[in-house]
Amino acid sequence: MTTPTPARPRTSPTVLQALRSPRLLTREALAGLVVAVALIPEAIAFSIIAGVDPRLGLFSSFIMAVAIAFLGGRPAMITAATGAVALVIAPVAREHGMDYFIATVLLGGAIQVALGALGVAKLMRFIPRSVMVGFVNALAILIFLAQLPQLIGDGIPWLVWPLVAAGLVILYAFPRVTKAVPAPLVTIVVLTAAVVAFAWNVPTVGDQGELPESLPTLFVPNVPLSLETLQIIGPFALAMAVVGLLESLMTAKLVDDITDTPSSKTREALGQGAANILSGAFGGMGGCAMIGQTMINVKASGARTRISTFLAGVFLLVLVLALGDVVAIIPMAALVAVMIVVCIGTFDWHCVRPATLRRMPKSETLVMLITVVATVWTHNLAIGVILGVFAAMVMFARRVAHLVTVTRTVDDAASAAHYTVDGELFFASSNDLTRQFAYTDDPATVVIDMSRSHVWDASTVAALDAIVDKYERLGKTVTIEGLNDAASAFHGRLSGQLGAEH
């Protein structure tokens, strides 16, 4: 009989293979160009969300895309300035100035490197899907809320509203005509041409700050190396590190599924941290993987290697430096329209459909809502995810606690009572275990069969000791049988010790 050969995992083309193939190289180069064009409006918009000059977002996108092409674990994934990171660290620039802002980016990158070295990336598998859905939905809501200052408030001309509406129409209608040119690029070109042609007085990108006219240079933040500085930037840097890793590793997992190829999550975490350190070192705002641009690169353009990621960063810098004056006259309404579509596309609408809500367990929906509400309320994605994971753990513990059953039988001569315990015993499920025995009604001999259960923690050992102690005080003999080797060794090691300590 012939043993079937296990299927080998699919592999993407290597950089060397792409360089040797004109067809593959052309595909990677065009993909990088399309992504670079799509990055410009979002990098500027995210800079504005963070409350910094647009050039910081553009510098970050260039530096991080080029760095991650060499350092990252997931080929063809796009890393640049993002709304998630911008939202987390925006208060630093607003309240403490640019030096503290850059110091936060540098510290955040260092924390990511440390987390990557500790293997934290492997913990991604413990984040429930309901928390991930809540994370994505909260991100979409926060990015939308960040657009409101450009739509309402003093000094906002009424022309902004029809321009945004026109931008939304183009963004949704143009892909039906062709997908060869990114719809965001068409939207920006059309609205910019209209504003210039009719000399409309509306806010533009140039009003937000100066665009770069030269290559980025090294930037050393002027902050005191003290505990007070760490107390100021530490919480924001930690939040940036966690949020950036979460979004990057989630995006890497998504690309793994689309391309059916594996990637190193630990190397991705290390690469993201190093890219953020390089971004901060050159005065950038930092960032993480971008779901939208990655989908453009991998799904729409068919890119599979690091060449597309590298060229996306290079093309971005060339476009900005060569066309900086043109970028400055882009109306903010065009960017707002782009960001609104990003929000709509990011939000998981399937999870809020009535049919889905009826089928979905209430605990899953509650965890998703807790993640969304906590994130939007605190404007901190890390807090939302942590609370969501905690809520999921509580819900799981409550659900599993009810899966333990105790069945009692008494033999015909009423000389012995037999109990069969069925289920997983840990702190949540073992708390009620002691109340499921008929201590006074049982005969002098009691047998507890544990062959269909498993002892997971010290709480269960303490509960079993309490059961035995109650029977012995009534002058009855208890025998515990059926424990597997691991559970028996665990019980033998702790039995009696917990009671003695108590």
C-alpha positions in Angstrom: 0.0 0.0 0.0 1.4 3.4 -1.0 1.5 6.1 1.6 0.2 9.4 0.1 2.8 12.1 0.1 1.7 15.1 2.2 0.9 18.2 0.2 3.6 20.9 0.3 2.5 24.3 1.4 2.3 26.8 -1.4 5.1 29.4 -1.7 5.1 32.8 -3.2 7.7 33.8 -5.8 11.0 35.0 -4.3 12.5 38.5 -4.9 15.2 36.8 -7.1 12.6 35.0 -9.2 10.7 38.3 -9.7 13.9 40.1 -10.7 14.6 37.5 -13.3 11.1 37.5 -14.7 10.0 40.7 -16.7 6.4 39.7 -16.2 6.6 39.3 -12.5 8.8 42.4 -12.1 6.3 44.5 -14.1 3.4 43.3 -12.0 5.3 44.1 -8.7 6.3 47.5 -10.0 2.8 48.5 -11.1 1.4 47.3 -7.9 3.8 49.4 -6.0 2.9 52.5 -8.0 -0.8 52.0 -7.5 -0.3 51.6 -3.7 2.0 54.7 -3.6 -0.7 56.8 -5.2 -3.3 55.5 -2.9 -1.0 56.1 0.1 -0.7 59.9 -0.5 -4.2 61.0 0.6 -4.4 58.6 3.5 -0.9 59.5 4.8 -1.9 63.2 4.7 -5.3 62.4 6.3 -3.8 60.4 9.1 -1.2 63.1 9.8 -4.1 65.5 10.3 -5.8 63.0 12.6 -2.6 62.9 14.7 -2.4 66.7 14.7 0.9 67.0 12.9 2.2 68.3 9.6 1.3 66.1 6.6 5.0 65.7 5.8 5.4 63.6 8.9 2.8 61.0 7.7 4.4 61.0 4.2 7.9 60.5 5.7 6.6 57.7 7.9 4.9 56.0 5.0 8.1 56.2 2.9 10.4 55.0 5.6 8.2 52.3 7.0 7.3 50.8 3.6 11.0 50.6 2.6 12.1 49.3 6.0 9.4 46.6 6.3 10.2 45.4 2.8 13.5 44.2 4.2 12.6 43.5 7.8 9.0 42.2 7.8 7.8 38.7 8.0 4.9 38.9 5.5 5.9 39.6 1.9 3.7 42.0 -0.1 2.1 43.5 3.0 2.0 47.3 3.1 3.1 49.2 6.3 2.8 53.0 6.5 1.3 55.8 8.7 -2.2 54.6 9.9 -5.2 56.0 11.5 -5.0 53.5 14.4 -1.6 54.7 15.5 -2.5 58.3 14.8 -5.5 58.1 17.1 -3.6 56.6 19.9 -0.7 59.1 20.0 -2.5 62.3 18.8 -2.9 63.6 22.4 0.9 63.7 22.8 1.4 66.1 20.0 -1.5 68.2 21.1 -0.6 68.4 24.8 3.2 68.1 24.9 4.6 69.1 21.5 6.6 67.4 18.7 9.6 66.3 20.7 7.6 64.2 23.0 5.5 63.0 20.1 8.7 61.6 18.3 10.0 60.2 21.6 6.7 58.3 21.9 7.1 56.8 18.4 10.7 55.7 19.2 9.6 54.1 22.5 6.6 52.5 20.9 8.9 50.9 18.3 11.3 49.7 21.0 8.4 48.1 22.9 7.3 46.3 19.7 10.8 44.9 19.3 10.8 43.7 22.9 7.3 42.1 22.5 8.4 40.4 19.3 11.5 39.0 21.0 9.4 37.7 23.8 7.2 35.8 21.3 4.0 37.8 22.0 3.0 37.4 18.3 2.2 33.8 19.1 -0.5 35.0 21.5 -2.6 36.3 18.6 -4.4 32.9 18.4 -5.9 33.5 21.8 -7.8 36.7 20.6 -11.4 35.7 19.9 -13.0 36.6 16.6 -15.6 38.7 18.4 -12.9 40.9 19.8 -11.3 41.2 16.4 -14.6 42.2 14.8 -15.1 44.8 17.6 -11.6 46.1 17.1 -12.2 46.6 13.4 -15.6 48.2 13.9 -14.3 50.6 16.6 -11.4 51.6 14.4 -13.9 52.5 11.6 -16.0 54.6 14.0 -13.0 56.5 15.4 -11.7 57.3 12.0 -15.1 58.6 11.0 -15.4 60.7 14.1 -12.0 62.2 13.3 -13.4 63.5 10.0 -16.1 65.6 11.7 -13.9 68.7 12.4 -13.5 69.0 8.6 -17.3 68.8 8.1 -18.8 70.8 10.9 -17.7 73.7 13.0 -16.8 77.4 12.6 -15.2 78.5 9.4 -16.2 75.4 7.4 -17.8 76.7 4.1 -21.0 75.1 2.8 -19.2 74.0 -0.4 -17.4 71.3 1.5 -20.6 69.3 1.8 -21.4 69.0 -1.9 -17.7 68.3 -2.7 -17.7 65.4 -0.2 -21.0 64.1 -1.7 -19.5 64.3 -5.2 -16.4 62.5 -4.0 -18.5 59.7 -2.5 -20.3 59.3 -5.8 -17.0 59.0 -7.7 -15.5 56.6 -5.2 -18.4 54.2 -5.6 -19.2 54.7 -9.2 -15.8 54.7 -10.8 -14.8 51.1 -9.9 -17.8 50.0 -11.9 -16.3 51.6 -15.0 -12.7 50.4 -14.5 -10.4 49.3 -11.7 -7.2 50.0 -13.6 -6.9 53.4 -11.9 -7.6 53.7 -8.1 -10.9 55.5 -7.4 -9.3 57.6 -4.6 -6.8 59.0 -7.2 -9.7 59.9 -9.6 -11.6 61.5 -6.8 -8.7 63.7 -5.8 -7.9 64.7 -9.3 -11.5 65.6 -10.2 -12.3 67.5 -7.0 -9.0 69.4 -7.1 -9.6 70.3 -10.8 -13.1 71.6 -9.9 -11.8 73.7 -7.0 -9.0 75.2 -9.1 -11.2 75.8 -12.1 -14.0 77.6 -10.2 -11.6 79.2 -7.6 -13.7 77.9 -4.7 -12.4 78.9 -1.3 -12.3 75.7 0.6 -9.8 74.2 3.0 -6.9 72.5 1.2 -4.0 70.3 2.2 -1.6 73.3 2.0 -3.6 74.9 4.8 -2.8 72.0 7.1 1.0 72.4 7.0 4.0 72.4 4.7 4.7 69.5 2.5 8.3 68.1 2.3 10.7 69.6 -0.2 13.7 67.4 0.6 14.6 64.0 1.9 13.9 63.3 5.6 16.8 63.9 8.0 17.7 62.5 11.4 15.7 63.9 14.3 16.7 63.7 17.9 13.9 64.6 20.2 14.8 67.2 22.8 13.2 65.6 25.9 14.8 65.0 29.3 15.8 61.4 30.0 13.8 61.2 33.2 11.1 59.2 35.0 8.7 62.1 34.4 9.2 61.9 30.6 8.6 58.1 30.8 5.4 58.7 32.7 4.2 61.1 30.0 5.0 59.0 26.9 5.0 55.5 28.4 1.2 54.8 28.3 0.9 56.2 24.8 3.9 54.3 23.6 2.6 51.0 25.0 -0.8 51.6 23.5 0.8 52.4 20.2 2.9 49.2 20.3 -0.1 47.0 21.2 -2.4 48.5 18.7 0.2 48.5 15.9 1.1 44.9 16.5 -2.6 43.8 16.7 -3.5 45.5 13.4 -0.3 44.3 11.7 -0.6 40.7 12.8 -4.3 40.6 11.9 -3.4 41.9 8.5 -0.6 39.4 8.1 -3.0 36.6 9.0 -5.5 37.9 6.4 -2.8 37.9 3.7 -1.8 34.4 4.7 -5.3 33.2 4.1 -5.7 35.0 0.7 -2.3 33.8 -0.7 -2.4 30.4 1.1 1.2 30.9 2.2 2.6 31.1 5.7 4.5 33.9 7.3 6.6 34.5 10.4 4.5 36.5 12.9 7.5 36.9 15.2 9.6 38.4 12.5 6.7 40.6 11.5 6.5 42.0 15.1 10.3 42.6 15.2 10.1 44.3 11.7 7.2 46.5 12.7 9.1 47.7 15.8 12.3 48.4 13.8 10.4 50.2 11.2 8.7 52.5 13.8 12.1 53.2 15.4 13.5 54.2 12.0 10.4 56.3 11.3 10.8 58.2 14.6 14.6 58.6 14.0 13.8 60.5 10.9 11.0 62.6 12.4 8.1 60.4 11.3 4.8 59.6 13.1 5.0 55.8 13.0 2.4 53.4 11.8 1.6 49.8 11.2 0.3 47.5 8.5 -2.6 48.9 6.4 -5.4 46.6 5.6 -6.8 48.7 2.7 -3.5 49.3 0.9 -2.4 45.7 1.5 -5.6 44.5 -0.2 -4.9 46.8 -3.2 -1.4 45.4 -3.4 -2.2 41.7 -2.9 -5.8 41.1 -4.1 -6.3 43.8 -6.7 -2.8 44.1 -8.2 -1.6 40.5 -7.6 1.7 41.4 -5.9 3.4 38.6 -3.9 6.9 39.8 -3.1 8.7 42.5 -1.1 9.5 44.4 -4.3 6.0 45.9 -4.4 6.3 47.0 -0.8 9.7 48.6 -1.4 8.6 50.4 -4.6 5.5 51.7 -3.0 7.7 53.6 -0.5 10.1 54.8 -3.2 7.3 55.9 -5.6 5.6 57.7 -2.7 8.6 59.9 -2.0 9.2 60.6 -5.7 5.6 61.7 -6.2 5.6 63.9 -3.1 8.9 65.6 -3.8 8.2 66.1 -7.6 4.5 67.1 -7.2 4.5 68.8 -3.8 2.9 72.0 -5.1 0.1 70.0 -6.7 -0.6 68.0 -3.6 -0.8 71.2 -1.6 -3.9 72.4 -3.5 -5.9 69.2 -2.9 -9.2 70.1 -1.1 -9.7 68.5 2.3 -13.2 67.5 1.1 -11.6 64.9 -1.2 -9.6 63.4 1.6 -12.7 63.3 3.9 -14.6 61.5 1.2 -11.8 58.9 0.9 -11.7 58.4 4.6 -15.5 58.0 4.9 -15.3 55.2 2.3 -12.4 53.7 4.2 -14.6 53.7 7.3 -17.5 52.1 5.5 -15.3 49.5 4.0 -13.5 48.7 7.3 -16.7 48.3 9.3 -18.0 44.7 9.5 -21.6 45.2 8.4 -22.3 41.5 8.4 -22.1 41.3 12.2 -24.9 43.8 12.7 -27.4 42.3 10.3 -30.6 41.1 12.1 -30.2 37.6 10.7 -26.6 37.4 12.0 -27.6 38.8 15.4 -30.3 36.1 15.7 -28.0 33.3 15.0 -24.9 34.6 16.9 -24.7 33.6 20.6 -25.5 36.5 22.8 -22.2 36.2 24.6 -20.3 36.7 21.3 -22.4 39.8 20.4 -21.9 41.2 23.9 -18.1 40.8 23.7 -18.0 42.6 20.3 -20.1 45.5 21.8 -17.9 45.8 24.9 -14.9 46.1 22.6 -16.5 48.7 20.4 -17.9 50.8 23.3 -14.8 50.7 25.4 -12.6 51.7 22.4 -14.8 54.5 21.2 -15.4 55.8 24.8 -11.7 55.8 25.7 -10.4 56.5 22.1 -7.8 53.8 22.9 -7.9 50.7 20.8 -5.6 48.8 23.2 -8.0 49.3 26.2 -10.9 48.2 24.0 -9.1 45.0 23.0 -7.9 44.2 26.5 -11.4 44.7 27.9 -12.9 42.6 25.1 -10.5 39.7 25.7 -11.3 39.9 29.4 -15.0 39.9 28.7 -14.6 36.9 26.4 -12.7 35.0 29.1 -15.5 35.6 31.6 -18.1 34.6 29.1 -16.2 31.4 28.3 -15.7 30.6 31.9 -19.4 31.0 32.7 -20.4 28.9 29.7 -17.9 26.0 30.5 -18.9 26.1 34.2 -22.3 24.7 33.3 -20.9 21.8 31.3 -19.9 19.8 34.4 -22.4 17.2 35.6 -22.4 14.9 38.6 -24.5 11.7 38.4 -25.3 9.8 41.7 -26.3 6.1 41.9 -26.6 3.8 44.9 -26.1 0.0 44.7 -29.0 -2.4 45.4 -27.8 -3.2 48.9 -27.4 0.6 49.7 -23.9 -0.1 50.9 -22.1 2.3 48.6 -22.9 5.5 46.6 -21.3 6.0 43.3 -20.7 9.5 41.8 -19.6 10.1 38.2 -18.1 13.5 37.4 -18.3 14.5 33.8 -16.6 17.7 32.4 -13.6 19.9 32.7 -12.8 21.0 36.2 -11.2 24.4 36.8 -11.8 27.4 39.1 -15.2 28.3 37.5 -16.7 24.9 37.2 -15.3 23.4 40.5 -16.8 26.0 42.8 -20.2 24.3 42.6 -18.8 20.8 42.8 -19.0 20.5 46.6 -22.8 21.2 46.6 -23.6 18.3 44.3 -23.1 15.5 46.9 -25.6 14.1 49.3 -23.3 13.9 52.3 -25.8 13.0 55.1 -27.9 10.7 52.9 -25.1 8.6 51.4 -24.1 5.3 52.9 -20.8 4.7 54.6 -18.9 4.0 51.4 -18.6 6.6 48.6 -16.9 6.2 45.3 -16.2 9.2 43.1 -15.4 8.3 39.5 -13.3 11.0 37.7 -12.5 9.0 34.5 -14.7 11.3 32.4 -13.3 14.6 33.8 -10.0 16.4 34.1 -8.4 18.4 36.9 -6.9 21.6 35.6 -6.1 23.8 38.6 -5.6 24.0 42.4 -9.2 25.2 42.9 -10.4 21.7 41.8 -8.0 19.9 44.1 -9.2 22.1 47.0 -12.8 21.3 46.1 -12.1 17.5 46.1 -10.3 17.8 49.4 -13.3 19.6 50.9 -15.6 16.9 49.7 -13.5 14.2 51.2 -13.2 16.2 54.5 -17.0 16.5 54.8 -17.5 12.8 54.3 -14.7 11.9 56.8 -16.3 14.1 59.4 -19.5 12.1 59.0 -17.4 8.9 59.5 -17.7 7.8 55.9 -15.0 6.4 53.5 -14.4 8.1 50.2 -12.5 6.7 47.3 -11.5 8.8 44.3 -10.8 6.8 41.2 -10.4 7.2 37.4 -8.0 10.1 37.5 -5.6 10.1 34.5 -1.9 10.1 35.1 -1.4 13.9 34.8 -4.5 14.7 36.9 -3.5 12.1 39.5 0.0 13.5 39.9 -1.4 17.0 40.1 -3.9 16.0 42.8 -1.3 14.0 44.7 1.1 16.9 44.7 -1.4 19.4 46.0 -3.9 17.4 48.0 -3.7 18.2 51.7 -1.3 21.1 51.1 -4.2 23.5 50.2 -6.2 22.4 53.3 -3.1 22.8 55.5 -2.4 26.3 54.1 -6.1 27.2 54.6 
